[in-house]
Amino acid sequence: MKRLEFVRGPGIPYPSKRAKGMFSNEGEYVPFESNFEAVGAVENYLNDLQTKMQVTLRDVLDVAKHTADEWELGGKVRHVWLEDYCAQIALLATGVMWTEETGRAFDEHEGGSETAMKESFNQIVTRIGHLIERVRTDLDMDLRVKIITIITIDVHSRDVVDKFCLQRMYDQGGFSW
């Protein structure tokens, strides 16, 4: 968090002590669910602000994860979905989804699907392709950096799943996983 957005307007004393959201160093804005009041001793309200930030980001991550569950089910596709969230939330939700999907591929293989891991690999490759298409368009710098970062993470994820396929490693208890 770099700075806060304070409540301003008629009847509100200046400087305001009520914040309605926060900005990152990169300028990404995340609104608070409810205003934060900076009152009392500074050491107390800064601790309260830290808690407010953590709770806010946890709640945003919950929403991001819920909407990410809909990527292939008619919700926003990932390469558009990521615009709705600050970079760290988009990256974290993407990582959580990859972990769940890879775990599911292990489970499906164990359940008899010989192609589950290869299908997971193909899905990752398709998602990388969509992100590459996006990054080749005219984007603002922050969105471009977010997409390039997710591409980098996805390439690593692709390589890990590819290694599982090449080595026929389908045991979730294996060291590689």
Residue frames as a rotation matrix with the C-alpha (Angstrom) as fourth column:
MET 1
0.594 0.805 0.000 0.00
0.805 -0.594 0.000 0.00
0.000 0.000 -1.000 0.00
LYS 2
-0.485 -0.764 0.425 1.44
0.764 -0.606 -0.219 3.34
0.425 0.219 0.878 -1.03
ARG 3
-0.965 0.217 0.145 -1.38
-0.255 -0.897 -0.360 5.67
0.052 -0.385 0.921 -0.13
LEU 4
-0.519 0.855 0.004 -5.02
0.664 0.406 -0.628 5.89
-0.538 -0.323 -0.778 0.82
GLU 5
-0.624 0.489 0.610 -7.95
0.250 -0.614 0.748 7.50
0.740 0.619 0.261 -0.93
PHE 6
-0.889 0.262 -0.375 -9.72
0.320 -0.231 -0.919 9.64
-0.327 -0.937 0.122 1.63
VAL 7
0.044 0.978 0.203 -13.41
0.999 -0.044 -0.006 10.52
0.004 0.203 -0.979 1.73
ARG 8
-0.923 -0.298 -0.246 -13.89
0.291 -0.955 0.063 14.11
-0.253 -0.013 0.967 0.61
GLY 9
-0.347 0.817 0.461 -16.87
0.672 -0.127 0.730 16.34
0.655 0.563 -0.504 0.10
PRO 10
-0.174 0.375 0.910 -19.16
-0.380 -0.879 0.290 18.90
0.909 -0.295 0.295 1.67
GLY 11
0.689 0.505 0.519 -19.36
-0.615 0.029 0.788 18.69
0.383 -0.862 0.330 5.44
ILE 12
0.803 -0.512 -0.305 -16.25
0.571 0.808 0.145 16.51
0.173 -0.290 0.941 5.72
PRO 13
0.807 -0.529 -0.261 -13.38
-0.269 -0.724 0.635 18.23
-0.525 -0.443 -0.727 7.55
TYR 14
0.764 -0.643 -0.055 -10.05
0.133 0.241 -0.961 18.54
0.632 0.727 0.270 5.77
PRO 15
-0.614 -0.311 -0.725 -7.85
-0.691 0.656 0.303 16.65
0.381 0.687 -0.618 6.11
SER 16
0.498 0.853 -0.155 -10.24
-0.720 0.507 0.474 13.73
0.482 -0.125 0.867 6.22
LYS 17
-0.439 -0.601 0.668 -9.57
-0.857 0.503 -0.111 10.85
-0.269 -0.622 -0.736 8.59
ARG 18
0.331 0.619 0.713 -11.82
-0.233 0.785 -0.573 8.42
-0.914 0.024 0.404 6.70
ALA 19
-0.662 -0.595 -0.456 -10.32
-0.639 0.129 0.758 6.36
-0.392 0.793 -0.466 3.88
LYS 20
0.449 0.891 0.060 -12.39
-0.673 0.382 -0.633 4.54
-0.587 0.244 0.772 1.28
GLY 21
0.987 -0.155 0.049 -9.65
0.152 0.771 -0.618 2.62
0.057 0.617 0.785 -0.52
MET 22
0.391 -0.919 -0.049 -5.95
-0.097 -0.094 0.991 2.07
-0.915 -0.382 -0.126 -1.07
PHE 23
0.864 -0.240 -0.443 -3.43
-0.478 -0.114 -0.871 2.46
0.159 0.964 -0.214 -3.89
SER 24
0.701 -0.698 0.147 -0.39
0.619 0.697 0.362 0.28
-0.355 -0.163 0.921 -4.58
ASN 25
-0.120 -0.851 -0.511 3.01
0.115 -0.523 0.844 1.59
-0.986 0.042 0.160 -5.64
GLU 26
-0.812 -0.174 0.558 1.96
0.529 0.185 0.828 0.84
-0.247 0.967 -0.058 -9.21
GLY 27
-0.846 0.515 -0.136 -1.20
-0.530 -0.840 0.118 2.93
-0.054 0.172 0.984 -8.85
GLU 28
-0.551 0.698 -0.458 -3.65
0.240 0.658 0.714 0.03
0.799 0.283 -0.530 -8.67
TYR 29
-0.560 0.462 0.687 -6.70
-0.775 -0.586 -0.237 0.92
0.293 -0.666 0.686 -6.61
VAL 30
-0.580 0.455 -0.676 -8.57
0.470 0.865 0.179 -1.42
0.666 -0.214 -0.715 -4.27
PRO 31
-0.132 0.602 0.788 -11.66
-0.560 -0.701 0.441 -0.03
0.818 -0.383 0.430 -2.54
PHE 32
-0.978 -0.068 0.195 -12.48
-0.205 0.438 -0.875 -0.91
-0.025 -0.896 -0.443 1.05
GLU 33
-0.491 0.851 -0.183 -15.79
0.704 0.512 0.492 -2.67
0.513 0.113 -0.851 1.73
SER 34
0.756 0.629 -0.180 -16.46
0.619 -0.597 0.510 0.02
0.213 -0.498 -0.841 4.34
ASN 35
0.563 -0.541 0.625 -14.60
-0.253 -0.833 -0.492 3.20
0.787 0.119 -0.606 5.20
PHE 36
0.121 -0.629 -0.768 -11.57
0.886 0.418 -0.202 3.08
0.448 -0.656 0.608 7.46
GLU 37
0.875 0.211 0.435 -11.37
-0.005 -0.896 0.445 5.69
0.484 -0.391 -0.783 10.23
ALA 38
-0.113 -0.975 -0.190 -7.88
0.573 0.093 -0.814 6.81
0.812 -0.201 0.548 11.33
VAL 39
0.532 0.345 0.774 -8.58
-0.424 -0.682 0.596 7.79
0.733 -0.645 -0.216 14.93
GLY 40
0.988 -0.152 -0.002 -6.72
0.063 0.400 0.915 7.43
-0.138 -0.904 0.405 18.19
ALA 41
0.303 -0.953 -0.017 -3.05
-0.379 -0.137 0.915 6.75
-0.874 -0.270 -0.403 18.70
VAL 42
0.267 -0.241 -0.933 -1.11
-0.963 -0.084 -0.254 6.38
-0.017 0.967 -0.255 15.47
GLU 43
-0.782 -0.623 0.002 0.39
-0.623 0.782 -0.006 3.02
0.002 -0.006 -1.000 16.49
ASN 44
-0.452 0.706 0.546 -3.14
0.024 0.621 -0.783 1.68
-0.892 -0.341 -0.297 17.01
TYR 45
0.543 0.769 -0.336 -4.76
-0.339 -0.165 -0.926 2.96
-0.768 0.617 0.171 13.86
LEU 46
-0.072 -0.614 -0.786 -1.80
-0.997 0.073 0.035 1.85
0.036 0.786 -0.617 11.71
ASN 47
-0.909 -0.161 0.384 -2.22
-0.230 0.963 -0.141 -1.68
-0.348 -0.216 -0.912 13.07
ASP 48
-0.022 0.983 0.185 -5.95
0.074 0.186 -0.980 -1.39
-0.997 -0.008 -0.077 12.35
LEU 49
0.400 0.103 -0.911 -5.13
-0.811 -0.424 -0.404 -0.18
-0.428 0.900 -0.086 8.84
GLN 50
-0.674 -0.688 -0.270 -2.90
-0.739 0.619 0.267 -3.19
-0.016 0.379 -0.925 8.27
THR 51
-0.688 0.511 0.516 -5.74
0.172 0.805 -0.568 -5.46
-0.705 -0.302 -0.642 9.35
LYS 52
0.329 0.838 -0.435 -8.15
-0.263 -0.361 -0.895 -3.57
-0.907 0.409 0.101 7.08
MET 53
-0.033 -0.445 -0.895 -5.78
-0.992 -0.096 0.084 -4.08
-0.123 0.890 -0.439 4.15
GLN 54
-0.917 -0.381 0.122 -5.43
-0.375 0.924 0.071 -7.80
-0.139 0.019 -0.990 4.87
VAL 55
-0.358 0.871 0.337 -9.17
0.227 0.431 -0.873 -8.36
-0.906 -0.236 -0.352 5.28
THR 56
0.379 0.485 -0.788 -9.90
-0.586 -0.533 -0.610 -6.36
-0.716 0.693 0.082 2.12
LEU 57
-0.306 -0.584 -0.752 -7.40
-0.951 0.229 0.209 -8.32
0.050 0.779 -0.625 0.04
ARG 58
-0.902 0.060 0.427 -8.64
-0.057 0.965 -0.257 -11.63
-0.427 -0.257 -0.867 1.46
ASP 59
0.027 0.999 0.031 -12.21
0.078 0.029 -0.996 -10.71
-0.997 0.030 -0.078 0.48
VAL 60
0.323 0.012 -0.946 -11.13
-0.861 -0.412 -0.299 -9.61
-0.393 0.911 -0.123 -3.00
LEU 61
-0.736 -0.638 -0.228 -9.22
-0.677 0.685 0.267 -12.88
-0.014 0.351 -0.936 -3.40
ASP 62
-0.567 0.617 0.546 -12.33
0.131 0.722 -0.679 -14.84
-0.813 -0.314 -0.490 -2.41
VAL 63
0.494 0.764 -0.415 -14.29
-0.274 -0.316 -0.908 -13.09
-0.825 0.563 0.053 -5.18
ALA 64
0.019 -0.581 -0.814 -11.44
-0.990 -0.127 0.068 -13.52
-0.143 0.804 -0.578 -7.67
LYS 65
-0.887 -0.361 0.287 -11.21
-0.355 0.932 0.075 -17.24
-0.295 -0.035 -0.955 -6.92
HIS 66
-0.158 0.919 0.361 -14.97
0.172 0.386 -0.906 -17.67
-0.972 -0.081 -0.219 -7.21
THR 67
0.635 0.402 -0.659 -15.05
-0.509 -0.425 -0.749 -15.91
-0.581 0.811 -0.065 -10.58
ALA 68
-0.347 -0.831 -0.436 -11.94
-0.927 0.234 0.293 -17.82
-0.141 0.505 -0.851 -11.73
ASP 69
-0.598 0.205 0.775 -13.85
-0.042 0.957 -0.286 -21.05
-0.801 -0.203 -0.564 -11.16
GLU 70
0.459 0.885 0.080 -16.09
0.156 0.008 -0.988 -19.89
-0.875 0.466 -0.134 -14.04
TRP 71
-0.311 -0.675 -0.669 -13.32
-0.530 -0.461 0.712 -19.32
-0.789 0.576 -0.214 -16.64
GLU 72
-0.969 -0.118 -0.215 -14.31
-0.245 0.525 0.815 -22.25
0.017 0.843 -0.538 -18.83
LEU 73
-0.617 0.787 -0.013 -17.95
0.743 0.577 -0.340 -22.39
-0.260 -0.220 -0.940 -17.75
GLY 74
0.148 0.721 0.677 -19.30
0.872 -0.418 0.254 -19.28
0.466 0.553 -0.691 -19.44
GLY 75
0.665 -0.027 -0.747 -17.84
0.482 -0.748 0.456 -16.68
-0.571 -0.663 -0.484 -17.09
LYS 76
0.778 -0.485 -0.400 -15.21
-0.612 -0.727 -0.311 -14.19
-0.140 0.487 -0.862 -18.13
VAL 77
0.767 -0.616 -0.179 -12.30
0.438 0.707 -0.556 -15.88
0.469 0.348 0.812 -19.82
ARG 78
0.467 -0.599 -0.651 -9.05
0.805 -0.016 0.593 -15.51
-0.365 -0.801 0.475 -17.90
HIS 79
-0.513 -0.780 0.359 -7.32
0.858 -0.467 0.212 -13.14
0.002 0.417 0.909 -20.33
VAL 80
-0.164 0.531 0.831 -10.22
0.113 -0.827 0.550 -10.68
0.980 0.184 0.076 -19.79
TRP 81
0.704 0.475 -0.528 -10.96
0.488 0.216 0.845 -11.63
0.516 -0.853 -0.080 -16.16
LEU 82
-0.035 -0.840 -0.541 -7.53
0.997 0.004 -0.072 -10.48
0.063 -0.542 0.838 -15.00
GLU 83
-0.522 -0.103 0.847 -8.47
0.293 -0.954 0.064 -6.84
0.801 0.281 0.528 -15.70
ASP 84
0.473 0.855 0.212 -10.93
0.023 -0.253 0.967 -6.93
0.881 -0.452 -0.139 -12.79
TYR 85
0.917 -0.160 -0.365 -8.25
0.396 0.265 0.879 -7.48
-0.044 -0.951 0.307 -10.14
CYS 86
0.621 -0.783 -0.039 -5.01
-0.756 -0.611 0.234 -5.90
-0.207 -0.115 -0.971 -8.99
ALA 87
0.153 -0.642 -0.752 -1.90
-0.744 0.426 -0.515 -7.71
0.651 0.638 -0.412 -10.17
GLN 88
-0.766 -0.539 0.352 -1.12
-0.631 0.521 -0.575 -9.57
0.127 -0.662 -0.739 -6.94
ILE 89
-0.099 0.815 0.571 -4.68
-0.569 0.424 -0.704 -10.90
-0.816 -0.394 0.422 -6.62
ALA 90
0.694 0.332 -0.639 -4.76
-0.720 0.294 -0.629 -11.96
-0.021 0.896 0.444 -10.29
LEU 91
-0.190 -0.864 -0.467 -1.40
-0.724 0.444 -0.528 -13.73
0.663 0.238 -0.710 -9.87
LEU 92
-0.760 -0.088 0.644 -2.41
-0.595 0.493 -0.634 -15.44
-0.262 -0.865 -0.427 -6.65
ALA 93
0.257 0.932 0.256 -5.80
-0.610 0.361 -0.705 -16.59
-0.749 0.025 0.662 -7.97
THR 94
0.526 -0.158 -0.836 -4.09
-0.771 0.325 -0.547 -17.88
0.358 0.932 0.049 -11.12
GLY 95
-0.561 -0.823 -0.091 -1.64
-0.668 0.515 -0.536 -19.87
0.488 -0.240 -0.839 -9.00
VAL 96
-0.486 0.494 0.720 -4.42
-0.572 0.444 -0.690 -21.29
-0.661 -0.748 0.067 -6.85
MET 97
0.585 0.758 -0.288 -6.35
-0.699 0.291 -0.653 -22.31
-0.411 0.584 0.700 -9.96
TRP 98
0.139 -0.618 -0.774 -3.29
-0.774 0.420 -0.474 -24.00
0.618 0.665 -0.419 -11.50
THR 99
-0.799 -0.457 0.392 -2.68
-0.600 0.549 -0.582 -25.95
0.051 -0.700 -0.712 -8.30
GLU 100
-0.112 0.849 0.516 -6.32
-0.538 0.384 -0.750 -27.08
-0.835 -0.361 0.414 -8.12
GLU 101
0.663 0.400 -0.633 -6.45
-0.740 0.224 -0.634 -27.99
-0.112 0.889 0.445 -11.83
THR 102
-0.213 -0.815 -0.539 -3.19
-0.743 0.493 -0.452 -29.94
0.635 0.304 -0.710 -11.67
GLY 103
-0.764 0.015 0.645 -4.38
-0.539 0.535 -0.651 -31.73
-0.354 -0.845 -0.401 -8.55
ARG 104
0.306 0.947 0.094 -7.62
-0.616 0.272 -0.740 -32.56
-0.726 0.168 0.666 -10.36
ALA 105
0.403 -0.237 -0.884 -5.60
-0.826 0.323 -0.463 -33.95
0.395 0.916 -0.066 -13.32
PHE 106
-0.748 -0.660 0.076 -3.75
-0.606 0.631 -0.485 -36.23
0.273 -0.409 -0.871 -10.90
ASP 107
-0.439 0.671 0.598 -7.09
-0.468 0.397 -0.790 -37.36
-0.767 -0.626 0.140 -9.43
GLU 108
0.557 0.690 -0.462 -8.60
-0.739 0.158 -0.655 -37.97
-0.379 0.706 0.598 -12.87
HIS 109
-0.070 -0.661 -0.747 -5.58
-0.801 0.483 -0.353 -39.98
0.594 0.574 -0.564 -13.97
GLU 110
-0.879 -0.225 0.421 -5.83
-0.462 0.622 -0.632 -42.04
-0.120 -0.750 -0.651 -10.80
GLY 111
-0.103 0.946 0.306 -9.50
-0.450 0.230 -0.863 -42.54
-0.887 -0.226 0.402 -11.63
GLY 112
0.112 0.099 0.989 -8.64
0.547 0.825 -0.145 -43.98
-0.830 0.557 0.039 -15.05
SER 113
0.970 0.227 -0.086 -8.28
0.066 -0.587 -0.807 -41.01
-0.233 0.777 -0.585 -17.39
GLU 114
0.301 -0.913 0.277 -5.00
0.874 0.380 0.302 -41.65
-0.381 0.151 0.912 -19.21
THR 115
-0.121 -0.323 0.939 -5.11
0.816 -0.570 -0.091 -38.22
0.565 0.755 0.333 -20.90
ALA 116
0.746 0.561 -0.359 -5.98
0.663 -0.572 0.484 -35.99
0.066 -0.599 -0.798 -17.94
MET 117
0.208 -0.740 -0.639 -2.50
0.448 -0.509 0.735 -34.52
-0.870 -0.439 0.225 -17.47
LYS 118
-0.700 -0.434 0.567 -2.02
0.684 -0.181 0.706 -33.96
-0.203 0.883 0.424 -21.21
GLU 119
0.174 0.846 0.504 -5.41
0.822 -0.407 0.399 -32.20
0.543 0.345 -0.766 -21.33
SER 120
0.730 0.000 -0.683 -4.27
0.526 -0.638 0.562 -29.98
-0.436 -0.770 -0.466 -18.46
PHE 121
-0.366 -0.927 -0.079 -1.08
0.533 -0.278 0.799 -29.22
-0.763 0.250 0.596 -20.39
ASN 122
-0.517 0.217 0.828 -3.10
0.811 -0.185 0.555 -28.31
0.274 0.959 -0.080 -23.49
GLN 123
0.615 0.786 -0.069 -5.35
0.750 -0.556 0.357 -26.00
0.242 -0.271 -0.932 -21.46
ILE 124
0.362 -0.585 -0.726 -2.31
0.426 -0.589 0.687 -24.16
-0.829 -0.558 0.036 -20.11
VAL 125
-0.668 -0.636 0.387 -0.89
0.604 -0.159 0.781 -23.79
-0.435 0.755 0.491 -23.63
THR 126
-0.061 0.746 0.663 -4.23
0.872 -0.284 0.400 -22.41
0.486 0.603 -0.633 -24.86
ARG 127
0.785 0.356 -0.507 -4.35
0.592 -0.673 0.444 -19.88
-0.183 -0.649 -0.739 -22.01
ILE 128
-0.137 -0.904 -0.406 -0.78
0.437 -0.423 0.794 -18.77
-0.889 -0.069 0.453 -22.75
GLY 129
-0.610 -0.054 0.791 -1.79
0.792 -0.085 0.605 -18.28
0.035 0.995 0.095 -26.39
HIS 130
0.453 0.855 0.251 -4.71
0.794 -0.515 0.322 -16.04
0.405 0.053 -0.913 -25.39
LEU 131
0.645 -0.281 -0.710 -2.45
0.415 -0.652 0.635 -13.96
-0.641 -0.704 -0.304 -23.14
ILE 132
-0.494 -0.856 0.153 0.14
0.565 -0.182 0.805 -13.61
-0.661 0.484 0.573 -25.93
GLU 133
-0.218 0.513 0.830 -2.61
0.883 -0.257 0.391 -12.39
0.415 0.819 -0.397 -28.27
ARG 134
0.784 0.558 -0.271 -3.64
0.618 -0.664 0.420 -9.80
0.055 -0.497 -0.866 -25.65
VAL 135
0.324 -0.733 -0.598 -0.11
0.395 -0.470 0.790 -8.56
-0.860 -0.492 0.138 -25.01
ARG 136
-0.585 -0.522 0.620 0.35
0.761 -0.089 0.643 -7.94
-0.281 0.848 0.449 -28.75
THR 137
0.302 0.758 0.578 -2.44
0.818 -0.517 0.251 -5.37
0.489 0.397 -0.776 -28.68
ASP 138
-0.385 -0.369 0.846 -2.32
-0.009 -0.915 -0.403 -1.77
0.923 -0.163 0.349 -27.52
LEU 139
0.471 0.464 -0.750 -2.44
0.710 0.305 0.635 -1.97
0.523 -0.832 -0.186 -23.70
ASP 140
0.725 -0.299 0.621 -1.59
-0.529 -0.819 0.223 0.45
0.442 -0.490 -0.752 -20.92
MET 141
-0.188 -0.973 -0.132 1.74
-0.618 0.222 -0.754 -0.31
0.763 -0.060 -0.644 -19.28
ASP 142
-0.428 0.027 0.904 0.32
-0.864 0.280 -0.417 -1.71
-0.264 -0.960 -0.097 -16.01
LEU 143
0.651 0.714 0.259 -1.96
-0.567 0.684 -0.459 -4.19
-0.505 0.152 0.850 -17.78
ARG 144
0.614 -0.510 -0.602 0.87
-0.482 0.362 -0.798 -5.19
0.625 0.780 -0.024 -20.12
VAL 145
-0.468 -0.826 0.315 3.19
-0.750 0.183 -0.635 -5.89
0.467 -0.534 -0.705 -17.15
LYS 146
-0.069 0.532 0.844 0.45
-0.806 0.469 -0.361 -7.88
-0.588 -0.705 0.396 -15.39
ILE 147
0.875 0.450 -0.181 -0.14
-0.459 0.648 -0.608 -10.03
-0.156 0.615 0.773 -18.48
ILE 148
0.276 -0.858 -0.434 3.58
-0.530 0.241 -0.813 -10.57
0.802 0.454 -0.389 -19.12
THR 149
-0.511 -0.435 0.741 4.04
-0.858 0.213 -0.467 -11.62
0.045 -0.875 -0.482 -15.50
ILE 150
0.322 0.702 0.635 1.17
-0.631 0.659 -0.409 -14.11
-0.706 -0.269 0.655 -15.75
ILE 151
0.808 -0.120 -0.577 2.64
-0.469 0.463 -0.752 -15.44
0.358 0.878 0.318 -19.03
THR 152
-0.221 -0.975 0.026 5.95
-0.737 0.150 -0.660 -16.01
0.639 -0.165 -0.751 -17.23
ILE 153
-0.405 0.166 0.899 4.22
-0.774 0.461 -0.434 -17.91
-0.486 -0.872 -0.058 -14.42
ASP 154
0.668 0.742 0.057 2.15
-0.567 0.557 -0.606 -19.87
-0.482 0.372 0.793 -16.94
VAL 155
0.435 -0.585 -0.684 5.23
-0.636 0.338 -0.694 -20.90
0.637 0.737 -0.225 -18.92
HIS 156
-0.652 -0.642 0.403 6.74
-0.730 0.388 -0.562 -22.31
0.205 -0.661 -0.722 -15.73
SER 157
-0.068 0.730 0.680 3.43
-0.663 0.477 -0.577 -24.07
-0.746 -0.490 0.451 -14.95
ARG 158
0.764 0.316 -0.563 3.33
-0.645 0.404 -0.649 -25.47
0.023 0.858 0.513 -18.49
ASP 159
-0.052 -0.895 -0.443 6.87
-0.698 0.350 -0.625 -26.79
0.714 0.277 -0.643 -18.14
VAL 160
-0.626 -0.114 0.771 6.07
-0.728 0.440 -0.526 -28.47
-0.280 -0.891 -0.358 -14.82
VAL 161
0.370 0.848 0.381 3.00
-0.540 0.530 -0.655 -30.22
-0.756 0.036 0.653 -16.25
ASP 162
0.638 -0.223 -0.737 4.93
-0.683 0.279 -0.675 -31.13
0.356 0.934 0.026 -19.41
LYS 163
-0.497 -0.863 0.091 7.60
-0.777 0.396 -0.490 -32.74
0.387 -0.314 -0.867 -17.20
PHE 164
-0.259 0.499 0.827 4.87
-0.624 0.567 -0.538 -34.75
-0.737 -0.655 0.164 -15.45
CYS 165
0.765 0.605 -0.220 3.64
-0.531 0.399 -0.748 -35.96
-0.365 0.689 0.626 -18.84
LEU 166
0.359 -0.708 -0.608 7.11
-0.723 0.201 -0.661 -36.78
0.590 0.677 -0.439 -20.22
GLN 167
-0.703 -0.680 0.209 8.18
-0.635 0.468 -0.614 -38.63
0.320 -0.564 -0.761 -17.07
ARG 168
-0.083 0.789 -0.609 4.77
-0.008 0.611 0.792 -40.26
0.997 0.070 -0.045 -16.67
MET 169
-0.946 -0.236 -0.222 4.65
0.242 -0.061 -0.968 -38.88
0.215 -0.970 0.114 -13.14
TYR 170
-0.237 0.955 0.180 1.05
-0.147 -0.218 0.965 -39.25
0.960 0.202 0.192 -12.02
ASP 171
0.047 0.179 -0.983 1.45
0.870 0.475 0.128 -39.71
0.490 -0.861 -0.133 -8.28
GLN 172
0.631 0.276 0.725 0.39
-0.007 -0.932 0.362 -36.71
0.775 -0.234 -0.587 -6.18
GLY 173
0.958 -0.286 -0.008 2.65
0.035 0.087 0.996 -37.96
-0.284 -0.954 0.094 -3.45
GLY 174
0.482 -0.810 0.333 5.68
0.846 0.333 -0.415 -37.78
0.225 0.483 0.846 -5.72
PHE 175
-0.091 -0.655 -0.750 8.56
0.760 -0.533 0.373 -35.46
-0.644 -0.536 0.546 -4.91
SER 176
-0.804 -0.256 0.536 8.19
0.578 -0.546 0.607 -33.50
0.137 0.798 0.587 -8.18
TRP 177
0.079 0.906 0.416 4.71
0.469 -0.402 0.786 -32.40
0.879 0.133 -0.457 -7.21
